[in-house]
């Protein structure tokens, strides 16, 4: 570390899987942590039982405060973690943002692209949580191949702390590093966020291949060509190509596409087996980020003139009535050429 790190008091906004896991990690490190969310009922349940149905078998450490009042939760925080799903960030922060003091960084663990604006989570937070002083809000991103249930069991994992300000990236790195959780720093915020958003869409396609029983050859080919699409878009947005071949890129992509606990892969598998999207979402207690992201990503690709046939196929299946088999037939029927990544 370049200098001594401050003693943190961290507030986590969002009581879903990643919010609870981030709070637990901080408590295990001996860092003061508090969880707040926009809906009182689940917060009350979490405070009472120290458990959430989204992470069965995991108990929130007693040292973590669960605070239903936003002002009490955020006043005095030295760092804030946003664990609200992308499409709901603005609504969740609408009333709470004024309680975050100027200069306090907000760290995003959210992955997606906002439908209406096509902004990344860090860009949304810069707008949604302005500094009272009028200065720019310091924002960082913490991302990587991190299945929440595995983090909660303290299984070995890696993440990337990304920020334009290297000192802030190091500060986040220090705040969450554990003997079993290795965190690297990265200055390519756009690359890390595009990788995190796009991998969820590719994971939906991977799940569809699982649901159709098309085998490992097809799934591996999907990952390789999906990565090529992600790199093309990222480079068009000014990201560094090497970011997509690291932890936040191919590492997160592989985990999300192969883990049986991955929400996007599981949703895709159900669709591949014939379950309607609406039916799956109705029975799921978690947000499947890749669904909304497929539309936003396709619009972002069109804006920058980037060809993303896998993303287009997933969006067509989810929203235009195309069957997974027809979509795969269309992808396989595309004109073949030289392999190119980026």
Order of alpha helices (4+ residues) and beta strands (2+ residues): beta-alpha-beta-alpha-beta-alpha-beta-alpha-beta-alpha-beta-alpha-beta-alpha-beta-alpha-alpha-alpha-alpha-alpha-alpha-alpha-alpha
